[in-house]
């Protein structure tokens, strides 16, 4: 069996291209089946957390007639940050890229995609669990149960999320083929990348760059999926805002974990860059501490919406002129 070269969606601006992925040891890791029932679904999910990575192996990015060489980090992760030349022919929208590695003298080559956003004014950053995917993050045991026993067809999405996100993805656009840049930033690990992509495609959510947490490689890690420090989310969101400084951003999250505090910190650093913050209410009552945080966000000129139903978020987006 050959190693598995897994590529993720990358992104570019006028000066730099960033693409990334993992190299895994030969296994059945690429054969996940998310439409199987119960035990078969659970087996696929568990397999995703038993992958073995390959450290310090050579990978090659093909770009603009060059073959650029680097090596994987200790966890099998690789990342290319490539300066773009003025004569670079990369187009706007979604573009293909190719990365290869060599195993026993044989080249393994895969195709990924990256976005170079069309010129525009808006960017969107959304959490995943309990923001659009019903995950019951506040109850770790229920979250694990659903992850194991509910296949991709049985997993629920919040009502009216799709029309809201679709409207945001075309906000301010006159051409149908041009979309705003979307990023899904989550404390879910890279292990769940394929599941998240399939789920968002199934429900016709905007195609987005995913920025997830470090890969997990043991069954023990599985029981703590999505938990622990959320500092990586702050770092990744801050990076996006710095990478595309000309955009105004909308941040979407929920009140099950740390999104309100995290988004407040981002707004304090980028008071002219964040246009609005949306926080979903996941319990039966609004949290007083979240209400207080959102009022503080509004005090620095950023619009905020604490909502139970996405229909209320749509109404707010219309009221502030984000969507028509």
N, C-alpha and C positions, 0 to 999 in steps of 0.2 A: 504493500500500500504506500501511496505517496503522502508527503506532508500536505497539510491544508493551508493554502494562502488565502486569508480572509481580508477583503478590502472594505472600507467604510466610505460613506459619502464625505467628500472633502469640500473645500471652499477656497475662493480666491478673491483678491481685490485687484487694484491696478498695479500693485507692486509685488505681490507675493502669492504663491500657491501653497496650500497646506493639504496634504493627503496622508492617510495613516491606515494601519491595519495590524493584524497579528499573523504569526506563523505557528501552526499547531503540529504536533507530532502525528504520524499516521494513526487514524482511528476512524470510528464511524461518526465522528463529530459533525460531519457535513450532512448527515441523513436525518435530521430532526423532522419529525412529523407532528404538526400542530393540529391536525384534524382528527386524530385518533381519540378514542374514548378511554376514560379512566386510567387503567393501569398502563396502557400504551402511551397515553399522553404524559403520565407521570414519569415513565421511563425516559421519554424524550427530554423532558425538563431536567431530570437528574443528570442525564448524559451531558447536558450543556454545562454543568458545573463540575464535570470530571475530566475536562479537557486537559491536555498537557502541552505546554508551549515549548518552543525552541529558542534558546537564548543565543545571541551573538552569531546568528546566521546571516549570510549576505542576502540583501534584497536590492532590486534595481528598478528605478523609476524611469520610464521612457517619456521624455518631454521635449518638444521642439527640436527633434532630431538628435537629442543627446540621451545617453544612458547613464543615469546618476546612481552611484553606489552608496549604500549605507548598510548598517547591521542592526539586528533586533536588540532591544534591551533585555534585561534579565527575565522579564515576564513575557517575552516573545513579541512585545509591541514594537512597532516601528512608526516613525513619523518623518516625512520629508517637508521641510520648510524651504521653498525654493524661490529666490528672487526672480521676478519676471522682467525681461528686457522690453524696452519700448517697442521693438519690432515683433514682439511675441504675438502670435496669431490666435490666441485663445479668444473664443467668442463669448458673448453674454448668454446667460441662461445655463442650462445643464450641459456639461461637456464630459467626454470620456477620458480616462487615463488608464495606463497599463503598468502593472508592477510584476516582476518575475523573481523567482529564486531558482536555485539549481540543486537537484537532489540526485546523487549518484550519477552525475554527468548528464542528467536529463533536465531540461528547462521546464519549470512550471510557471505559466503566465496567466494572469487574471485581469479582467477589466473592471474598473470601478468608475464612479461618476463624481464630479465636483460641480459646485455652482459658482458662477461669477455673476452676481445679481445685476439685472438690468438697472440702468440709472433710475433712481427713484428716491423717495423720501422716508419710507417706512421699513422697519424690521421687526420681527416678532420672535419672542423667546418664551417657550412654554415648558412647564413641567409635564410629566406623563401620568404617574400614578395618582389617582383621585383628582386629577385636573381634567383629563378627558377619558382615561381608562379607569373604570370602577375597580379598585384594588383593596379597599378596606385596610389602608396602611395603619390606622389607629389600633387595629387588632392584629398583631403579628401572626397568631395562630390561624385566624381566618384567611389572612393574606396568603399564607403558605398553602392552605387547603385549596383555595381557589386556583392558585398557580399550578398545583399538581393535578387537580381533578377536573378543572374546567378547560376544555380545549378552546382553540381560537374562535370557534363558532359560538361557543357558550359564554365567552367573556363579554361583559356589558360595557357600553359606552354611554356617557351621560346624554340625556335628551337635549337636542338643539345645539350640541357642541359642533357638529359638522357644518351646519349652515353658518354658524358664527365664524368658525375658522376659515371656511371657504370665502366668506365675505371679506375677512381681514386679508386673505392672501391676494385678493384682487383690488383692495382699497387703493384709490388714487390712480388706477391703471386704466388706460383707454384701449390698449391692445389685449385681446383675449389670451395671446400666447405669452404675455409677460406676467410674472408673478412676483410678489414681494418675497424677500428672504425670510425663511422660517427655520428656527432651530429648536430642537427638543433636547433640553438639558435636564438630566435626571440622575438620581442616586442609584438607579438600577445599574447593574454591571454590564460590561460588554458581552457577557454570556447571553444576555437576552436581546441582543441586537436584531437577530433575524426574526424573532417573535414580534418585536415592536414594529419592524418594517412591514411585516405581513399584516399586522393588525391595522396599522394606519392605511395601508393600501386597500384592505378589505372595506374600510369605512370611508374611503375617499377623503381622508384628511390631507392637508397640504403636504407635498413632498418636502422633506426637511433634512437638514444635517443633524445627526444625532451625536451628542457629546455625553458619554456615560462614564461610569465609575470603573476603576481598575478591574481587570479580569480576575475571576475567582477560579481556583483549580482543584477544589476538594469538596466532598459532600458536606463536611462540617461547615464550610463557608456558605453553602446553600441555605442553611437554616438562619443565616444572618443577612440574607439578601436585602438590599435597599436600606440597611440600617448602618449605624455608626456615624462618623463625621460627615457633614454636608459641605465642608469648606471647599471641596473641589467644585461645587456648583457656583459658588461665589467667584472663584478664580476663572472658571470658564465663561461665565456671563460677562465679567469685567473684560476678559480678552476679546470677546465678540464686539463689545461696544468700542473698544480701542481699535479693533481691526477694521471696522466700518464706522468711523467717527462722524460721517456726514449724515447718517440715518437717525431718525427719531424712532424710539423703541416702545413697544408694548410688551409688558411682562405678565404672563399668565401662570397662576399657581393655585394652591389650595391651603387650607388652614390645618391640615392633618399633621404637618411637621414644622419646618422652619422657613417656609417660603416668605411669609410676611416680613420677618426680621431681615432675612437675606435681601429681599427686594428693597426694603427701607434703606439698607446700607448702600446698595447700588444707586438709589435715587439721591442720596446725600453726596455721593462722589460725582454723579453725572446729572445734576439738577436741570440742565438744559437739553439733555439727551433722551431722558425717559419721558414719554408723553402720557402714559397711563399704566396703571397696575390693576389687574383683575385677580381676586382671590375667591375661590369657591368655598362655600360653607359645607363641610362634610358631616357635621353632626346635626342634631335637631335644633340647636340654638347657636346663635352667633357668639363667638368668644369675645369677651370684653377687652382682653389684651390685644386681639387682632383689630378690633374697631379702633382702639387707641392708636395703634401703629399706623393704620390707614389714614386717620385724621392728621397724624404728624406728617405723613407723606403729602397729603393735600396742602399742608401749611407751607410747603416749599414749591407749590405751583404745579404738582403732578396730580392728574386726575386719578381717582381710585374708586373701585367698585367691589363691594363685598356682597356676593350673590349666592343664592341657593340654586336657582334655575338659570340655565344658559339663556333663556328668553329674556331675563332681566339684564344679562350682560350685553345681549344684542341691542336692547333698548338704550342702554347706556352708551354703547359705541356709536349708535345713531345720533344720540343727543349731543355728543361732543364732536361730531363731524368726522369720525373715523370711517364709518361706512354710511352708505346712503340707502 
